Amino acid sequence: MERTYINEFHKQWIETTLQSIESWKKQPISLEEKKRQQEMLNQQRAIREGRFYRQA
């Protein structure tokens, strides 16, 4: 697959991202880690949308 890049920075960024994805595929994370990451993403979204309430 041939890629088209906007400029050298874009090329470097895309290549680095693709290398990271390949690395992640070789080291899958546990279900617990996926849940933890999703919870963090949900909290970040709630903060951005102004509906985050910290649980005691």
C-alpha positions in Angstrom: 0.0 0.0 0.0 1.5 3.3 -1.1 1.0 6.3 1.2 0.7 9.9 0.3 2.1 12.4 2.7 1.5 16.1 3.1 5.0 16.9 4.2 8.0 15.4 6.0 6.5 15.9 9.5 3.3 14.2 8.4 5.3 11.3 7.0 7.3 10.9 10.2 4.2 11.2 12.4 2.2 8.6 10.3 5.2 6.1 10.3 5.7 6.4 14.0 2.0 5.9 14.7 2.0 2.8 12.5 5.0 1.4 14.3 3.3 1.9 17.6 0.1 0.1 16.4 2.2 -2.8 15.2 3.9 -3.0 18.6 0.6 -2.9 20.4 -0.7 -5.7 18.3 2.2 -7.9 19.5 1.5 -7.1 23.2 -2.3 -7.2 23.8 -3.4 -5.7 27.1 -5.5 -7.5 29.7 -9.3 -7.1 30.0 -8.7 -5.3 33.3 -6.4 -2.8 31.7 -8.9 -2.2 28.9 -11.6 -1.5 31.4 -9.3 0.9 33.3 -8.5 2.8 30.1 -12.1 3.0 29.1 -13.1 4.4 32.5 -10.4 7.0 32.2 -11.6 8.0 28.7 -15.2 8.1 30.0 -14.1 10.5 32.8 -12.2 12.7 30.4 -15.2 12.9 28.1 -17.5 13.8 31.1 -15.1 16.5 32.2 -15.1 18.0 28.7 -18.8 17.9 28.5 -19.2 19.4 31.9 -21.0 16.5 33.6 -18.2 15.0 35.7 -19.0 14.4 39.4 -16.2 12.9 41.5 -17.4 9.8 43.4 -16.6 9.7 47.1 
